[in-house]
């Protein structure tokens, strides 16, 4: 690897110090480095195409920010966990030198994870499009009033959810908000989408696993404000009769992995703090 970008969390002072320490470590081994705040997404987008690897220092939120940009350039991500959960990270604070050395010597494999593409339609106009690694959520704002969400799968009417919201999640997102509302956990290599209502009222209240390649379209019916949320980080106001179309993105997020390919289940038990027995 010739050039590696390092993204630090701007609100974690230890993250920036660690980025500088890591840069020094890499440059001593002949690797050119570039440091930036993970929140400076415009600058990251401008430079990321020239990197062989993007390292993130923070929690899963930092990785989500990086993923939406790096995936468009097929740049793999290596995450160091400084957050509370760290489902997506591969390194911890105490083991990064050993693991980074293994990466430099090629002792890793690349894991590919599907991403979502969501398009917001108003009338006949496509207003915005978004990429998501975890999920796209269509729902109400802070008002304690439900929204009505007419939902279509591959152009065929499914149902109208009367609920606080509707989650469209990837397998990656199945361990995030989708899990918090009782959805199933999917292994990360699956390319299926999950469809999960939030606090459904007198309407379908079960999660549905959609086939690979399915397309979801949701039409919003509301007499108050609704909102589209992408990966819990991007928020866009929705109006009555707006439509949100969600499908698989043409981009795939790639993660550097050093553990064996069954790592996901061990990490799941560890992160959820559940006992595992042999």
C-alpha positions in Angstrom: 0.0 0.0 0.0 1.4 3.4 -1.0 -1.2 5.9 0.3 -3.5 5.6 3.2 -6.1 8.1 4.5 -6.8 8.4 8.2 -10.1 9.8 9.4 -10.3 11.0 13.0 -13.4 11.9 15.1 -13.4 15.7 15.6 -15.0 15.5 19.1 -12.7 12.8 20.5 -9.3 14.4 21.2 -7.7 11.0 21.6 -8.8 10.2 18.1 -6.7 13.0 16.5 -3.6 12.1 18.7 -4.0 8.5 17.6 -4.2 9.6 13.9 -0.9 11.4 14.2 0.7 8.4 16.0 -0.6 6.0 13.3 0.6 8.3 10.5 4.1 8.3 12.0 4.0 4.5 12.2 3.0 4.2 8.6 5.4 6.8 7.2 8.3 5.0 9.0 7.3 2.0 6.9 7.3 3.9 3.6 3.5 4.6 3.4 2.3 8.1 2.5 -0.6 9.3 4.8 -3.3 11.9 4.7 -5.3 13.0 7.8 -8.7 14.6 8.0 -11.8 14.9 10.2 -14.4 12.3 9.3 -17.0 15.0 9.5 -15.3 17.0 6.6 -17.1 15.0 4.0 -16.5 17.3 1.1 -12.8 17.2 1.7 -12.8 13.4 2.1 -14.8 13.0 -1.1 -12.3 15.2 -2.9 -9.3 13.1 -1.9 -10.4 9.5 -1.2 -10.1 8.3 -4.8 -6.4 8.3 -4.6 -6.1 6.1 -1.5 -5.4 2.4 -1.2 -7.0 2.2 2.2 -9.1 4.4 4.5 -8.7 4.0 8.2 -11.4 5.3 10.6 -10.8 6.2 14.2 -14.1 6.4 16.1 -17.3 4.4 16.4 -19.6 2.8 13.9 -21.0 6.3 13.1 -17.5 7.3 11.8 -17.4 4.2 9.6 -20.9 4.9 8.2 -19.8 8.4 7.2 -16.7 7.0 5.5 -18.5 4.2 3.9 -20.9 6.4 1.9 -17.9 8.1 0.3 -15.4 5.3 0.0 -17.8 2.9 -1.6 -18.1 5.1 -4.6 -14.4 4.7 -5.3 -14.0 1.0 -4.2 -11.6 2.1 -1.4 -11.6 -0.4 1.4 -12.1 0.7 5.1 -10.3 -0.5 8.2 -12.0 0.7 11.4 -10.5 1.2 14.8 -13.2 1.2 17.5 -13.3 4.1 19.9 -17.0 3.9 20.3 -19.4 2.0 22.5 -20.3 -0.9 20.2 -18.0 -1.3 17.2 -19.9 -3.9 15.1 -18.1 -2.7 12.0 -14.6 -2.1 13.4 -11.7 -4.5 13.0 -9.1 -3.0 15.4 -9.1 -2.0 19.0 -7.0 0.6 20.7 -4.6 -1.9 22.2 -3.9 -4.0 19.1 -3.7 -1.6 16.2 0.1 -1.8 15.6 0.0 -5.6 15.3 -3.0 -5.6 13.1 -1.9 -2.7 10.9 1.4 -4.5 10.3 -0.5 -7.6 9.1 -2.4 -5.4 6.7 0.8 -3.9 5.3 2.1 -7.5 4.7 -1.1 -8.5 2.9 -2.5 -10.8 5.7 -6.1 -9.8 5.2 -9.2 -10.5 3.2 -11.8 -8.1 1.8 -15.4 -8.3 2.9 -18.0 -6.8 0.6 -21.3 -5.4 2.0 -24.3 -4.3 0.0 -25.4 -0.7 0.3 -28.8 1.0 -0.4 -29.7 3.8 -2.8 -32.7 5.9 -2.0 -34.3 8.4 -4.3 -36.7 11.1 -3.0 -39.5 11.9 -5.6 -41.9 14.8 -5.4 -44.4 14.9 -8.1 -42.5 13.7 -11.2 -39.2 15.1 -10.0 -36.3 13.2 -8.4 -35.2 15.8 -5.8 -32.3 13.9 -4.1 -30.6 10.6 -3.9 -28.8 9.0 -1.0 -26.5 6.1 -0.3 -26.8 4.1 3.0 -24.8 1.3 4.5 -27.2 0.6 7.4 -30.7 1.8 6.7 -33.2 4.2 5.3 -36.1 5.2 7.6 -39.3 7.0 6.6 -41.3 8.2 9.5 -42.8 10.9 11.7 -41.0 13.6 13.4 -41.3 14.4 17.1 -45.1 14.8 17.0 -46.9 11.8 18.5 -48.9 11.1 15.3 -48.6 8.2 12.9 -47.8 8.4 9.2 -49.4 6.3 6.5 -47.0 4.7 4.2 -48.3 2.9 1.1 -45.6 0.4 0.3 -44.9 -1.3 -3.0 -42.5 -4.2 -3.7 -41.2 -4.4 -7.3 -44.1 -2.2 -8.4 -46.8 -4.4 -6.7 -48.8 -3.0 -3.8 -47.9 -4.7 -0.4 -49.8 -2.8 2.3 -50.2 0.6 3.9 -48.4 0.8 7.2 -49.9 3.0 9.8 -46.9 3.5 12.1 -44.3 5.7 13.6 -42.1 4.8 10.6 -40.7 2.1 8.3 -37.2 0.9 8.2 -35.5 -0.4 5.0 -32.3 -2.0 6.1 -29.4 -4.0 4.7 -27.9 -7.0 6.4 -25.3 -4.6 7.9 -28.2 -2.5 9.3 -29.9 -5.6 10.8 -27.7 -5.1 13.9 -28.6 -1.4 14.3 -32.1 0.3 14.5 -33.7 -2.8 12.8 -32.6 -5.0 15.7 -33.8 -2.4 18.3 -37.4 -2.8 17.0 -37.3 -6.6 16.9 -36.1 -7.4 13.4 -34.0 -10.5 12.6 -30.2 -10.3 12.4 -28.8 -11.3 9.0 -25.2 -12.3 8.3 -23.4 -9.4 6.5 -22.7 -11.3 3.3 -26.4 -11.4 2.4 -27.7 -8.9 -0.2 -31.3 -9.1 1.0 -33.2 -6.0 2.4 -35.3 -5.9 5.5 -38.6 -4.1 5.7 -39.6 -3.4 9.3 -42.4 -1.2 10.7 -41.9 0.9 13.8 -44.7 0.9 16.3 -47.3 -0.3 13.8 -50.9 0.5 14.6 -53.7 -1.8 13.3 -51.5 -2.7 10.3 -48.8 -5.3 9.4 -46.4 -5.4 12.3 -43.9 -8.1 11.2 -40.5 -7.8 9.6 -40.2 -9.0 6.0 -37.0 -10.2 4.4 -37.0 -9.2 0.8 -35.3 -11.1 -2.0 -32.0 -9.9 -3.4 -32.5 -7.2 -6.0 -36.0 -6.2 -4.7 -37.1 -2.6 -5.1 -39.2 -0.8 -2.5 -41.3 2.3 -3.1 -43.0 4.1 -0.2 -45.6 6.9 -0.6 -46.1 9.2 2.4 -49.5 10.3 3.5 -49.5 12.8 6.3 -51.1 16.0 7.5 -48.0 17.0 9.5 -44.2 16.7 9.1 -42.5 13.5 8.1 -38.8 12.8 7.7 -36.4 10.6 5.7 -33.4 9.5 7.7 -30.3 7.9 6.1 -28.0 5.9 8.4 -29.2 7.9 11.3 -27.1 10.8 10.1 -28.8 12.5 7.1 -32.3 14.0 7.7 -34.6 15.3 5.0 -38.1 16.6 5.5 -40.9 14.9 3.6 -44.2 16.3 2.4 -47.5 14.7 1.9 -47.5 12.5 -1.3 -43.7 12.3 -1.5 -42.3 9.0 -2.6 -39.1 7.3 -1.6 -37.7 4.6 -3.8 -35.1 2.2 -2.3 -33.0 -0.5 -3.9 -29.5 -1.9 -3.9 -26.8 0.7 -4.7 -24.5 0.1 -7.6 -21.7 0.6 -5.1 -20.4 -1.9 -2.6 -18.7 -1.2 0.7 -15.5 -3.1 1.2 -14.0 -3.8 4.7 -10.5 -5.1 5.5 -10.8 -8.1 7.7 -8.1 -9.9 9.7 -10.3 -12.4 11.6 -11.6 -15.6 10.0 -14.8 -15.5 8.1 -16.9 -16.7 11.0 -15.9 -13.6 13.0 -19.4 -12.1 12.7 -21.1 -14.5 15.1 -18.4 -14.2 17.8 -18.5 -10.5 17.6 -22.3 -10.5 17.8 -22.2 -12.4 21.1 -19.5 -10.1 22.4 -21.1 -6.8 21.4 -24.5 -7.9 22.7 -22.8 -9.2 25.8 -24.5 -12.6 25.5 -22.8 -15.8 26.7 -21.6 -18.2 24.1 -21.1 -21.9 24.8 -19.0 -24.6 23.1 
